[in-house]
Amino acid sequence: MSKYEIIIYWSEDDQAFIAEVPELPGCAADGATHKEALTMWR
């Protein structure tokens, strides 16, 4: 199983939390809460 760093931040433009994986370009998810963004990424 691989382990990746996930960065979660608030996007004013999207009005949502964004979860991004720097090691995987283009791999991102969003949600209304930081937990939802993380859940949507998985």
Residue, then its C-alpha position, 0 to 999 in steps of 0.5 A: m500500500s502506498k502512502y501519500e501526503i494530502i494537503i487540504y485547504w480552503s479555496e475562495d474561488d470554489q467556496a470549498f475545501i480542496a484535498e490535493v496530493p502533490e506527488l500525483p499531479g491532477c489528483a484532487a477532490d473537493g467538499a463542503t468540509h475538510k472531512e468530505a474533501l478527504t473522503m471524496w479523494r479516497 
